[in-house]
Amino acid sequence: MNNYQSIIKQTAKDVLGNMGLYSNSSKRIWYDDNGFYLTIMEIAPCNVGGIFVNIGICPLWKKSLALVNYDIPSGRLTSPEVPNFKEALLYCLVDQDEVNLDIALQPEVFEYYFRKLMALAKRQFEVGFKQLTDLNYFAQKLENRKDSGCRQRDGHAIDLDHAIVAMTAGDVEKGKALMEYAIAHSIRPKEVIKAEEMLVHTNSREEWLDYINRQIAEGRDLMSKQLKFLTKKSFRFE
C-alpha cells in the first residue's frame, strides 16, 4: 500500500470512525445507521481526475443498497483546487502500486488537503443528512426533489418514498394522495404494484406502522447479510 492510500484510510477512520460510522474493509465506503435509513459516504475517484465524497442515503424499506441523494446541498464534494491535488488523489485511488512523483504532492501536503475534504464532508453529513431522522424535514426534501424535475429521471419512486414518509409522520391524506398519483401516472409496473400494496395498509395509523415497520425490518435483515453492523440494533416507529 502506498503512502497516499494509507493516508486516505487513516484519515477517514479518524474523522468518520470517530463519528460512529461503520466502514467496509477498504475504508472507502462508510455507513451511518439511522434505524430506517443508512447514510452512506463514498470516497471515490472522479472520471476527470481527483476525488469526490459522494453522500446519500439508503431507505431500508427499499431493501437495496442503492444510494439516493434528496437534493441536499453539497451531496457531492470535490477536492480543493490546489496544484496537482486532483492528479495525486486519482493516482492513489486507482490502487496503482506507484504514484507518479512528477504530479504527486508530498504526503504531508496530501494529508492536509484530504483532511480538509473530510472535514467538509463531516459538516455536510451533520447539517443535511443526519436531520432526515426528522420526518417533516425529510418530507420537505422529497417535495423539493419532485419540484426539481426528478420524476423525469426516477419515475414515480420519489412519490412512493414521499408517501411513506408522509404516512409515517401522520399526514394520511398526503400519503394516500401520493400513492394514488403513482398508481394513476406511473408507467412502471413495479411502482404501480408497490403503490397498490401500500394503499391497502392505510386504513389506520396502527395498520400503517405495522406495515412499514415490517418493511424496514425485512430491509435490515436483508442488508445485514452484507453489512453485519445492522445486527447490532433493531428499529421501530411507534
N, C-alpha and C positions, 0 to 999 in steps of 0.2 A: 504494500500500500504506500503511495507517495505521500509527501507531507500535506499536500492540498486535500486529499481525500480524508486524511486523519483529522485535519482542522475542521472540515465540514462535519464529520461525525461527532467530534468532541464538542464543538460549539453548539450544534443542535441539541446535544444531550444536556449541556449546561443550561441552555435557555429554555428549551421545550420540556426536557425531562424534569426540570425543577418546577415547572408549572403543573406537573402531574399528568402529562400526556404520555401515551404509550407509543412505542415505535416498532417498526418491522426490523428485521435483522440488519438491514443496510443503513439504518438511521436516516433514510431519505424520506420516509412517509411516517407521519405522526398523527395519532388519533386522540381525541378527547371524547370521553363517554358522557353524554348528557342525558342518558336514560332513554329518550325516544328518538334521539338522533346522535350521530357522530359528527364532530367537526374533524376534518381531515386537512392536514397541511403537508403539501408535497414539495420537496426541493428537487428541482429538475432543470436540465439544460434547455436553453432556448434554441430554436431552429436556426436563428441568425447569429448565434453566439451568446455567451453569457449564461446567466442563471435566473430563474424566477422561483418564487414561492407561490404556489397555487393553493388558495384556501377556499374550501367549500364544505358542504355538509352532505351527509347520507342519512335521510329519514329512514328509520328502521322498519317502518311499515312497508317500504318498498321491497324489502328482503333482497337487496342488491347493494353492492359497494359502489354503485355509480355515484360520481361526485356531482353535486348540484350547487350552483352559486346563485343566490337570490338577489342579484344586483346590489350586494352590499359594497360600499365604496372600497376600492383598492383590494378586491379579492385576489388580484394577481399583482405581485410586487416584483419589480425588476431590479437588477443590480445597479448600484450607483454609477454615474457616468465619470469614471476615472480612467486615466490612460491604461490600456491593456487589461483592465479588470475583467471585461467580458470574455476575452480570449483565454485568460488564465483560468477562469472558472469553468469554461467549456471544456478545456483540456482535462481538468481533474475529474469532471463529472462523467465523461465518456469512458472512464476506467482505463485510460491508457497507462501503460507502465511508466512512461517517461513524459515529462512536461517540457515543451519547447521553451528553453530558458530565454530565447530572444523575445518572447512575448509575455512571459510569466512574471508576476510580481514576486517579490521576496515573501517568504511565508508569513513573516510578522505583519507585513502590509496587507497581504491577502486576508489574514485573520481579522485585522482591524475592520476592513470593509465588510467582510462577511458577517461579523458581529453586529455591525450597523444594520444590515439587511434583516438579520434575525430579530433585532430589537423592534424594527418597524413591523415585522410580521406579528410579533407578540402584541403590539399595540392594536393592530387591526383585529386580531383574534379577540382580544378582550373587549374592544369597543363595539364591534359589529356582531361577531358570530356567537359569542357567549350569551348575548342578550336574547337570542332566539328561544331560550327557555321561557321567556315571557310570550305567551301565545298571542296576545294582542299585537305586540311588536312583530312577531312572526307573520301574522295575518297581513299587517301593513306592508311588509316587504314583498309578500306574494302579490298583493294588489299592485304595487309599483312595478313588479316584474311583468304582470299582464299588460299594464299600460305601456310598457316599453316595446311591445310587439312580439313577445316571446312565443305566443301561440303559433306564429308562422314557423318557428324553429322547432318547438317542442310539442306541437299538437295540444291536446287539452289535458295533458298530465298535470299542468300547472293548476288547472281548475280543480282537479281531484285532490291535490295537496292542499289547496286553499280550503276546499270543503272540509277536509279532515281537521285542519287547524281551527276553522270557524266552529264546527260542530263541537269539538273538544273544549273550546273556550266558552261554549254555551250559546253561541249565535246559531240557533237551529234553523231559523228562516234563511239566513245567508248560506248555510251549509247545504240545505236541500236545494236551494235555487241553483247553486253551482253544480251539483250533481245532475240536476235536470237539464241544465245548459249543456253539459258534456254529453249527455245521452242524445240530446236533440241535434248537436252540431258536430260531434267528433266523427271522423271518417275512419278511425282506427278501432277495429272490433274489440281489442283488448281493453281500451279505455271505456267503451260503452258497457262491456260486461262488468268491469270493475265498478263503474258508477251505479249500475243497476244493483249489484251486490251490496254496495254501501247504503243505498237508499232504503233497502229492506230493513236496516237496523236503526232507523231514525225515529221510531215510534215513541221512544222515551230516552232521557239522558242516561238512565241506568243501562238500557239496552245498548246504546251507542258506546258508552265507556267500556262495557264488557267486550264489544266487538273490536274496538281499536286497541284495547289492551292485549287481546289475543293476537292481533296482527303484529304488534310490537314484540310480544314475547316470542312469536314464531320467527320474526326477523332476527332478534337477538340470538336465538338458538341456532339458526342457520348460519349467521355470520360468525358465531363463536367457533365454528369449525376452522375458520381462517384466522380469527382474532381471539386468542384464548382469554384475553383480559375481560371479555364480555361475560365470562362466567363468574366474575368477582362480585357482581351485584345484580339485582333484578329491578324492574321499574313498573309502576302502575299509576295511571291517572285516577284520582279519587273525585 
